[in-house]
Amino acid sequence: MTSTDIENERAFFDRLARLDSYCENTESDFAEICHRLLDSYGQLRILDVGCGLGTNSLRLARMGHTVIGIDISWEAVKTAVRRALLQGLDAKFLVQDARYLSFPPDSFDLCFCGGLLHHLPDLQPVARELFCVLKDGGMVCSYDPNALHPYVRLVQKLRAWGLGRKRHTKEERALTPAEIQAGFAAAGFKDFQFQTMIFLSQKKNVVYREILLLLLRIYYRFGNGLGKGNALLMSCIKRGNHRSR
């Protein structure tokens, strides 16, 4: 990405933050994500990468984890800091680009990427940074739109045709397990696991949300394999020494 692309991306997310228009997941969705990905772990030092308004960071802090949230958007980070103060939670927030992290090697037990990867044109720069800042045995967890799901593919087609809402970044797209694994395996990650779940933003209109959720559940019941859910969950592990940036 060029410097202009990065500034445009920052401006896009600044605008979302000012409008309070981030598509954040519900409490029940997040509880399900944690149940699937984090239940077997104790208290962790977590980097929330692309933290947005800090919703997931604060949820993780409330669970007893030590959390640092980073985001490219100044407006989002300001909101996250304010929310942490109002809720009395000890989570820290910094403005950083996930492709250029400032943390020393072996700083975190887990890197959490909630809806981040599908905004990136190339996953390898971020994967290399996360590999470096994770401790040996540390894990990356992520969720993004699932390119194997029919509904997600339809939304992508509508966007390509210039239809539907235009609240998306230049590089935004749905991801396949193969694409994610290729980017992170090149950085040295191993032990990949992929799951799917039904995910809907809590910002959607209630009636629209319930109708869409019903349709997704019907497909989830009869769908096959990784095409079942519209959200793709991934976890992978760092094995071995850190790599230089």
C-alpha positions as protocol buffer text, in pm:
chain_id: "A"
residue {
  index: 1
  type: MET
  ca { x: 0 y: 0 z: 0 }
}
residue {
  index: 2
  type: THR
  ca { x: 116 y: 355 z: -74 }
}
residue {
  index: 3
  type: SER
  ca { x: 131 y: 628 z: 189 }
}
residue {
  index: 4
  type: THR
  ca { x: -178 y: 780 z: 25 }
}
residue {
  index: 5
  type: ASP
  ca { x: -365 y: 450 z: 60 }
}
residue {
  index: 6
  type: ILE
  ca { x: -273 y: 432 z: 428 }
}
residue {
  index: 7
  type: GLU
  ca { x: -388 y: 790 z: 491 }
}
residue {
  index: 8
  type: ASN
  ca { x: -714 y: 720 z: 308 }
}
residue {
  index: 9
  type: GLU
  ca { x: -759 y: 409 z: 521 }
}
residue {
  index: 10
  type: ARG
  ca { x: -697 y: 607 z: 840 }
}
residue {
  index: 11
  type: ALA
  ca { x: -945 y: 874 z: 728 }
}
residue {
  index: 12
  type: PHE
  ca { x: -1206 y: 606 z: 656 }
}
residue {
  index: 13
  type: PHE
  ca { x: -1180 y: 457 z: 1006 }
}
residue {
  index: 14
  type: ASP
  ca { x: -1164 y: 803 z: 1168 }
}
residue {
  index: 15
  type: ARG
  ca { x: -1498 y: 877 z: 1000 }
}
residue {
  index: 16
  type: LEU
  ca { x: -1650 y: 551 z: 1126 }
}
residue {
  index: 17
  type: ALA
  ca { x: -1532 y: 629 z: 1478 }
}
residue {
  index: 18
  type: ARG
  ca { x: -1680 y: 979 z: 1475 }
}
residue {
  index: 19
  type: LEU
  ca { x: -2013 y: 840 z: 1351 }
}
residue {
  index: 20
  type: ASP
  ca { x: -2000 y: 546 z: 1595 }
}
residue {
  index: 21
  type: SER
  ca { x: -2051 y: 324 z: 1291 }
}
residue {
  index: 22
  type: TYR
  ca { x: -1808 y: 39 z: 1358 }
}
residue {
  index: 23
  type: CYS
  ca { x: -1979 y: -297 z: 1290 }
}
residue {
  index: 24
  type: GLU
  ca { x: -1917 y: -449 z: 1631 }
}
residue {
  index: 25
  type: ASN
  ca { x: -2022 y: -798 z: 1732 }
}
residue {
  index: 26
  type: THR
  ca { x: -2273 y: -864 z: 2009 }
}
residue {
  index: 27
  type: GLU
  ca { x: -2189 y: -982 z: 2360 }
}
residue {
  index: 28
  type: SER
  ca { x: -2325 y: -1330 z: 2282 }
}
residue {
  index: 29
  type: ASP
  ca { x: -2120 y: -1351 z: 1961 }
}
residue {
  index: 30
  type: PHE
  ca { x: -1806 y: -1251 z: 2147 }
}
residue {
  index: 31
  type: ALA
  ca { x: -1877 y: -1501 z: 2424 }
}
residue {
  index: 32
  type: GLU
  ca { x: -1904 y: -1774 z: 2160 }
}
residue {
  index: 33
  type: ILE
  ca { x: -1577 y: -1664 z: 1998 }
}
residue {
  index: 34
  type: CYS
  ca { x: -1399 y: -1676 z: 2334 }
}
residue {
  index: 35
  type: HIS
  ca { x: -1556 y: -2012 z: 2415 }
}
residue {
  index: 36
  type: ARG
  ca { x: -1422 y: -2160 z: 2092 }
}
residue {
  index: 37
  type: LEU
  ca { x: -1078 y: -1999 z: 2095 }
}
residue {
  index: 38
  type: LEU
  ca { x: -977 y: -1902 z: 2448 }
}
residue {
  index: 39
  type: ASP
  ca { x: -1151 y: -2125 z: 2701 }
}
residue {
  index: 40
  type: SER
  ca { x: -848 y: -2350 z: 2754 }
}
residue {
  index: 41
  type: TYR
  ca { x: -621 y: -2056 z: 2847 }
}
residue {
  index: 42
  type: GLY
  ca { x: -572 y: -1871 z: 3175 }
}
residue {
  index: 43
  type: GLN
  ca { x: -495 y: -1501 z: 3210 }
}
residue {
  index: 44
  type: LEU
  ca { x: -301 y: -1375 z: 2910 }
}
residue {
  index: 45
  type: ARG
  ca { x: -112 y: -1071 z: 2790 }
}
residue {
  index: 46
  type: ILE
  ca { x: -311 y: -983 z: 2476 }
}
residue {
  index: 47
  type: LEU
  ca { x: -254 y: -745 z: 2186 }
}
residue {
  index: 48
  type: ASP
  ca { x: -589 y: -649 z: 2030 }
}
residue {
  index: 49
  type: VAL
  ca { x: -486 y: -564 z: 1674 }
}
residue {
  index: 50
  type: GLY
  ca { x: -724 y: -326 z: 1497 }
}
residue {
  index: 51
  type: CYS
  ca { x: -914 y: -265 z: 1823 }
}
residue {
  index: 52
  type: GLY
  ca { x: -1151 y: -3 z: 1681 }
}
residue {
  index: 53
  type: LEU
  ca { x: -1354 y: 159 z: 1958 }
}
residue {
  index: 54
  type: GLY
  ca { x: -1208 y: -83 z: 2212 }
}
residue {
  index: 55
  type: THR
  ca { x: -1518 y: -299 z: 2260 }
}
residue {
  index: 56
  type: ASN
  ca { x: -1339 y: -634 z: 2243 }
}
residue {
  index: 57
  type: SER
  ca { x: -1034 y: -504 z: 2430 }
}
residue {
  index: 58
  type: LEU
  ca { x: -1253 y: -400 z: 2721 }
}
residue {
  index: 59
  type: ARG
  ca { x: -1438 y: -730 z: 2717 }
}
residue {
  index: 60
  type: LEU
  ca { x: -1105 y: -912 z: 2738 }
}
residue {
  index: 61
  type: ALA
  ca { x: -987 y: -682 z: 3018 }
}
residue {
  index: 62
  type: ARG
  ca { x: -1308 y: -752 z: 3208 }
}
residue {
  index: 63
  type: MET
  ca { x: -1225 y: -1124 z: 3182 }
}
residue {
  index: 64
  type: GLY
  ca { x: -898 y: -1059 z: 3367 }
}
residue {
  index: 65
  type: HIS
  ca { x: -654 y: -1044 z: 3076 }
}
residue {
  index: 66
  type: THR
  ca { x: -387 y: -775 z: 3039 }
}
residue {
  index: 67
  type: VAL
  ca { x: -478 y: -595 z: 2717 }
}
residue {
  index: 68
  type: ILE
  ca { x: -319 y: -343 z: 2485 }
}
residue {
  index: 69
  type: GLY
  ca { x: -535 y: -232 z: 2193 }
}
residue {
  index: 70
  type: ILE
  ca { x: -393 y: -73 z: 1879 }
}
residue {
  index: 71
  type: ASP
  ca { x: -563 y: 87 z: 1582 }
}
residue {
  index: 72
  type: ILE
  ca { x: -465 y: 300 z: 1284 }
}
residue {
  index: 73
  type: SER
  ca { x: -744 y: 549 z: 1366 }
}
residue {
  index: 74
  type: TRP
  ca { x: -676 y: 833 z: 1610 }
}
residue {
  index: 75
  type: GLU
  ca { x: -1048 y: 888 z: 1658 }
}
residue {
  index: 76
  type: ALA
  ca { x: -1110 y: 522 z: 1742 }
}
residue {
  index: 77
  type: VAL
  ca { x: -828 y: 514 z: 1996 }
}
residue {
  index: 78
  type: LYS
  ca { x: -951 y: 833 z: 2164 }
}
residue {
  index: 79
  type: THR
  ca { x: -1294 y: 674 z: 2201 }
}
residue {
  index: 80
  type: ALA
  ca { x: -1142 y: 350 z: 2335 }
}
residue {
  index: 81
  type: VAL
  ca { x: -938 y: 540 z: 2596 }
}
residue {
  index: 82
  type: ARG
  ca { x: -1247 y: 733 z: 2707 }
}
residue {
  index: 83
  type: ARG
  ca { x: -1454 y: 413 z: 2736 }
}
residue {
  index: 84
  type: ALA
  ca { x: -1183 y: 243 z: 2942 }
}
residue {
  index: 85
  type: LEU
  ca { x: -1177 y: 536 z: 3185 }
}
residue {
  index: 86
  type: LEU
  ca { x: -1556 y: 544 z: 3214 }
}
residue {
  index: 87
  type: GLN
  ca { x: -1569 y: 169 z: 3281 }
}
residue {
  index: 88
  type: GLY
  ca { x: -1273 y: 173 z: 3521 }
}
residue {
  index: 89
  type: LEU
  ca { x: -1083 y: -89 z: 3321 }
}
residue {
  index: 90
  type: ASP
  ca { x: -704 y: -105 z: 3295 }
}
residue {
  index: 91
  type: ALA
  ca { x: -667 y: -151 z: 2919 }
}
residue {
  index: 92
  type: LYS
  ca { x: -416 y: 56 z: 2724 }
}
residue {
  index: 93
  type: PHE
  ca { x: -473 y: 192 z: 2373 }
}
residue {
  index: 94
  type: LEU
  ca { x: -220 y: 315 z: 2118 }
}
residue {
  index: 95
  type: VAL
  ca { x: -229 y: 447 z: 1762 }
}
residue {
  index: 96
  type: GLN
  ca { x: -25 y: 202 z: 1555 }
}
residue {
  index: 97
  type: ASP
  ca { x: -33 y: 41 z: 1213 }
}
residue {
  index: 98
  type: ALA
  ca { x: -37 y: -338 z: 1249 }
}
residue {
  index: 99
  type: ARG
  ca { x: 223 y: -361 z: 971 }
}
residue {
  index: 100
  type: TYR
  ca { x: 477 y: -163 z: 1178 }
}
residue {
  index: 101
  type: LEU
  ca { x: 454 y: -258 z: 1545 }
}
residue {
  index: 102
  type: SER
  ca { x: 674 y: -90 z: 1808 }
}
residue {
  index: 103
  type: PHE
  ca { x: 668 y: -367 z: 2070 }
}
residue {
  index: 104
  type: PRO
  ca { x: 980 y: -572 z: 2150 }
}
residue {
  index: 105
  type: PRO
  ca { x: 995 y: -942 z: 2056 }
}
residue {
  index: 106
  type: ASP
  ca { x: 817 y: -1194 z: 2276 }
}
residue {
  index: 107
  type: SER
  ca { x: 583 y: -937 z: 2435 }
}
residue {
  index: 108
  type: PHE
  ca { x: 245 y: -1114 z: 2412 }
}
residue {
  index: 109
  type: ASP
  ca { x: 79 y: -1449 z: 2473 }
}
residue {
  index: 110
  type: LEU
  ca { x: -196 y: -1385 z: 2218 }
}
residue {
  index: 111
  type: CYS
  ca { x: -272 y: -1147 z: 1933 }
}
residue {
  index: 112
  type: PHE
  ca { x: -643 y: -1097 z: 1870 }
}
residue {
  index: 113
  type: CYS
  ca { x: -750 y: -970 z: 1527 }
}
residue {
  index: 114
  type: GLY
  ca { x: -1123 y: -903 z: 1526 }
}
residue {
  index: 115
  type: GLY
  ca { x: -1232 y: -815 z: 1173 }
}
residue {
  index: 116
  type: LEU
  ca { x: -890 y: -683 z: 1071 }
}
residue {
  index: 117
  type: LEU
  ca { x: -733 y: -919 z: 817 }
}
residue {
  index: 118
  type: HIS
  ca { x: -994 y: -873 z: 544 }
}
residue {
  index: 119
  type: HIS
  ca { x: -899 y: -505 z: 515 }
}
residue {
  index: 120
  type: LEU
  ca { x: -537 y: -586 z: 423 }
}
residue {
  index: 121
  type: PRO
  ca { x: -417 y: -634 z: 64 }
}
residue {
  index: 122
  type: ASP
  ca { x: -130 y: -857 z: 182 }
}
residue {
  index: 123
  type: LEU
  ca { x: -142 y: -1060 z: 504 }
}
residue {
  index: 124
  type: GLN
  ca { x: 230 y: -1135 z: 526 }
}
residue {
  index: 125
  type: PRO
  ca { x: 353 y: -798 z: 664 }
}
residue {
  index: 126
  type: VAL
  ca { x: 111 y: -818 z: 958 }
}
residue {
  index: 127
  type: ALA
  ca { x: 177 y: -1189 z: 1009 }
}
residue {
  index: 128
  type: ARG
  ca { x: 553 y: -1122 z: 1033 }
}
residue {
  index: 129
  type: GLU
  ca { x: 498 y: -848 z: 1292 }
}
residue {
  index: 130
  type: LEU
  ca { x: 266 y: -1067 z: 1500 }
}
residue {
  index: 131
  type: PHE
  ca { x: 514 y: -1357 z: 1484 }
}
residue {
  index: 132
  type: CYS
  ca { x: 784 y: -1127 z: 1619 }
}
residue {
  index: 133
  type: VAL
  ca { x: 590 y: -982 z: 1914 }
}
residue {
  index: 134
  type: LEU
  ca { x: 443 y: -1317 z: 2024 }
}
residue {
  index: 135
  type: LYS
  ca { x: 615 y: -1542 z: 2275 }
}
residue {
  index: 136
  type: ASP
  ca { x: 710 y: -1892 z: 2164 }
}
residue {
  index: 137
  type: GLY
  ca { x: 388 y: -2095 z: 2177 }
}
residue {
  index: 138
  type: GLY
  ca { x: 179 y: -1777 z: 2149 }
}
residue {
  index: 139
  type: MET
  ca { x: -135 y: -1774 z: 1941 }
}
residue {
  index: 140
  type: VAL
  ca { x: -308 y: -1554 z: 1685 }
}
residue {
  index: 141
  type: CYS
  ca { x: -690 y: -1558 z: 1685 }
}
residue {
  index: 142
  type: SER
  ca { x: -892 y: -1384 z: 1416 }
}
residue {
  index: 143
  type: TYR
  ca { x: -1235 y: -1360 z: 1263 }
}
residue {
  index: 144
  type: ASP
  ca { x: -1328 y: -1221 z: 923 }
}
residue {
  index: 145
  type: PRO
  ca { x: -1596 y: -1258 z: 651 }
}
residue {
  index: 146
  type: ASN
  ca { x: -1596 y: -1613 z: 514 }
}
residue {
  index: 147
  type: ALA
  ca { x: -1548 y: -1617 z: 135 }
}
residue {
  index: 148
  type: LEU
  ca { x: -1686 y: -1973 z: 120 }
}
residue {
  index: 149
  type: HIS
  ca { x: -2033 y: -1868 z: 239 }
}
residue {
  index: 150
  type: PRO
  ca { x: -2299 y: -1796 z: -31 }
}
residue {
  index: 151
  type: TYR
  ca { x: -2437 y: -1485 z: 143 }
}
residue {
  index: 152
  type: VAL
  ca { x: -2089 y: -1335 z: 176 }
}
residue {
  index: 153
  type: ARG
  ca { x: -2015 y: -1412 z: -190 }
}
residue {
  index: 154
  type: LEU
  ca { x: -2341 y: -1237 z: -287 }
}
residue {
  index: 155
  type: VAL
  ca { x: -2248 y: -926 z: -86 }
}
residue {
  index: 156
  type: GLN
  ca { x: -1906 y: -920 z: -255 }
}
residue {
  index: 157
  type: LYS
  ca { x: -2070 y: -943 z: -600 }
}
residue {
  index: 158
  type: LEU
  ca { x: -2307 y: -657 z: -518 }
}
residue {
  index: 159
  type: ARG
  ca { x: -2016 y: -441 z: -410 }
}
residue {
  index: 160
  type: ALA
  ca { x: -1826 y: -524 z: -728 }
}
residue {
  index: 161
  type: TRP
  ca { x: -2132 y: -410 z: -927 }
}
residue {
  index: 162
  type: GLY
  ca { x: -2151 y: -86 z: -728 }
}
residue {
  index: 163
  type: LEU
  ca { x: -2463 y: -190 z: -537 }
}
residue {
  index: 164
  type: GLY
  ca { x: -2535 y: -203 z: -166 }
}
residue {
  index: 165
  type: ARG
  ca { x: -2387 y: 13 z: 109 }
}
residue {
  index: 166
  type: LYS
  ca { x: -2045 y: 161 z: 36 }
}
residue {
  index: 167
  type: ARG
  ca { x: -1907 y: 140 z: 390 }
}
residue {
  index: 168
  type: HIS
  ca { x: -1596 y: -54 z: 306 }
}
residue {
  index: 169
  type: THR
  ca { x: -1229 y: 14 z: 242 }
}
residue {
  index: 170
  type: LYS
  ca { x: -1055 y: -8 z: -93 }
}
residue {
  index: 171
  type: GLU
  ca { x: -893 y: -346 z: -18 }
}
residue {
  index: 172
  type: GLU
  ca { x: -1179 y: -502 z: 181 }
}
residue {
  index: 173
  type: ARG
  ca { x: -1284 y: -851 z: 78 }
}
residue {
  index: 174
  type: ALA
  ca { x: -1387 y: -1183 z: 225 }
}
residue {
  index: 175
  type: LEU
  ca { x: -1114 y: -1440 z: 299 }
}
residue {
  index: 176
  type: THR
  ca { x: -1070 y: -1813 z: 247 }
}
residue {
  index: 177
  type: PRO
  ca { x: -886 y: -2044 z: 488 }
}
residue {
  index: 178
  type: ALA
  ca { x: -626 y: -2107 z: 215 }
}
residue {
  index: 179
  type: GLU
  ca { x: -551 y: -1735 z: 179 }
}
residue {
  index: 180
  type: ILE
  ca { x: -511 y: -1681 z: 554 }
}
residue {
  index: 181
  type: GLN
  ca { x: -299 y: -1991 z: 600 }
}
residue {
  index: 182
  type: ALA
  ca { x: -69 y: -1899 z: 311 }
}
residue {
  index: 183
  type: GLY
  ca { x: -2 y: -1553 z: 455 }
}
residue {
  index: 184
  type: PHE
  ca { x: 60 y: -1669 z: 810 }
}
residue {
  index: 185
  type: ALA
  ca { x: 248 y: -1988 z: 727 }
}
residue {
  index: 186
  type: ALA
  ca { x: 497 y: -1779 z: 527 }
}
residue {
  index: 187
  type: ALA
  ca { x: 570 y: -1587 z: 849 }
}
residue {
  index: 188
  type: GLY
  ca { x: 637 y: -1911 z: 1039 }
}
residue {
  index: 189
  type: PHE
  ca { x: 302 y: -1991 z: 1205 }
}
residue {
  index: 190
  type: LYS
  ca { x: 185 y: -2350 z: 1238 }
}
residue {
  index: 191
  type: ASP
  ca { x: -104 y: -2558 z: 1379 }
}
residue {
  index: 192
  type: PHE
  ca { x: -383 y: -2379 z: 1192 }
}
residue {
  index: 193
  type: GLN
  ca { x: -742 y: -2436 z: 1291 }
}
residue {
  index: 194
  type: PHE
  ca { x: -1047 y: -2296 z: 1109 }
}
residue {
  index: 195
  type: GLN
  ca { x: -1408 y: -2285 z: 1220 }
}
residue {
  index: 196
  type: THR
  ca { x: -1715 y: -2089 z: 1117 }
}
residue {
  index: 197
  type: MET
  ca { x: -2000 y: -1925 z: 1302 }
}
residue {
  index: 198
  type: ILE
  ca { x: -2292 y: -1697 z: 1227 }
}
residue {
  index: 199
  type: PHE
  ca { x: -2197 y: -1338 z: 1298 }
}
residue {
  index: 200
  type: LEU
  ca { x: -2413 y: -1025 z: 1262 }
}
residue {
  index: 201
  type: SER
  ca { x: -2327 y: -672 z: 1367 }
}
residue {
  index: 202
  type: GLN
  ca { x: -2523 y: -535 z: 1661 }
}
residue {
  index: 203
  type: LYS
  ca { x: -2558 y: -212 z: 1460 }
}
residue {
  index: 204
  type: LYS
  ca { x: -2802 y: -364 z: 1209 }
}
residue {
  index: 205
  type: ASN
  ca { x: -3172 y: -279 z: 1215 }
}
residue {
  index: 206
  type: VAL
  ca { x: -3345 y: -521 z: 1454 }
}
residue {
  index: 207
  type: VAL
  ca { x: -3605 y: -650 z: 1205 }
}
residue {
  index: 208
  type: TYR
  ca { x: -3351 y: -684 z: 924 }
}
residue {
  index: 209
  type: ARG
  ca { x: -3111 y: -854 z: 1164 }
}
residue {
  index: 210
  type: GLU
  ca { x: -3367 y: -1114 z: 1276 }
}
residue {
  index: 211
  type: ILE
  ca { x: -3473 y: -1200 z: 918 }
}
residue {
  index: 212
  type: LEU
  ca { x: -3113 y: -1233 z: 804 }
}
residue {
  index: 213
  type: LEU
  ca { x: -3023 y: -1436 z: 1111 }
}
residue {
  index: 214
  type: LEU
  ca { x: -3309 y: -1678 z: 1038 }
}
residue {
  index: 215
  type: LEU
  ca { x: -3192 y: -1727 z: 679 }
}
residue {
  index: 216
  type: LEU
  ca { x: -2832 y: -1778 z: 791 }
}
residue {
  index: 217
  type: ARG
  ca { x: -2939 y: -2033 z: 1053 }
}
residue {
  index: 218
  type: ILE
  ca { x: -3138 y: -2228 z: 793 }
}
residue {
  index: 219
  type: TYR
  ca { x: -2832 y: -2241 z: 569 }
}
residue {
  index: 220
  type: TYR
  ca { x: -2608 y: -2320 z: 868 }
}
residue {
  index: 221
  type: ARG
  ca { x: -2824 y: -2622 z: 947 }
}
residue {
  index: 222
  type: PHE
  ca { x: -2803 y: -2764 z: 596 }
}
residue {
  index: 223
  type: GLY
  ca { x: -2473 y: -2623 z: 473 }
}
residue {
  index: 224
  type: ASN
  ca { x: -2151 y: -2817 z: 447 }
}
residue {
  index: 225
  type: GLY
  ca { x: -1812 y: -2776 z: 612 }
}
residue {
  index: 226
  type: LEU
  ca { x: -1645 y: -2436 z: 622 }
}
residue {
  index: 227
  type: GLY
  ca { x: -1919 y: -2285 z: 405 }
}
residue {
  index: 228
  type: LYS
  ca { x: -2165 y: -2299 z: 694 }
}
residue {
  index: 229
  type: GLY
  ca { x: -2101 y: -1973 z: 874 }
}
residue {
  index: 230
  type: ASN
  ca { x: -2062 y: -1623 z: 734 }
}
residue {
  index: 231
  type: ALA
  ca { x: -1772 y: -1556 z: 976 }
}
residue {
  index: 232
  type: LEU
  ca { x: -1443 y: -1744 z: 952 }
}
residue {
  index: 233
  type: LEU
  ca { x: -1255 y: -1803 z: 1279 }
}
residue {
  index: 234
  type: MET
  ca { x: -884 y: -1884 z: 1266 }
}
residue {
  index: 235
  type: SER
  ca { x: -619 y: -1971 z: 1519 }
}
residue {
  index: 236
  type: CYS
  ca { x: -251 y: -2051 z: 1465 }
}
residue {
  index: 237
  type: ILE
  ca { x: 55 y: -2094 z: 1687 }
}
residue {
  index: 238
  type: LYS
  ca { x: 406 y: -1950 z: 1687 }
}
residue {
  index: 239
  type: ARG
  ca { x: 664 y: -2226 z: 1708 }
}
residue {
  index: 240
  type: GLY
  ca { x: 1035 y: -2146 z: 1739 }
}
residue {
  index: 241
  type: ASN
  ca { x: 1239 y: -1827 z: 1768 }
}
residue {
  index: 242
  type: HIS
  ca { x: 1117 y: -1488 z: 1651 }
}
residue {
  index: 243
  type: ARG
  ca { x: 1212 y: -1361 z: 1310 }
}
residue {
  index: 244
  type: SER
  ca { x: 1364 y: -1024 z: 1246 }
}
residue {
  index: 245
  type: ARG
  ca { x: 1131 y: -764 z: 1096 }
}
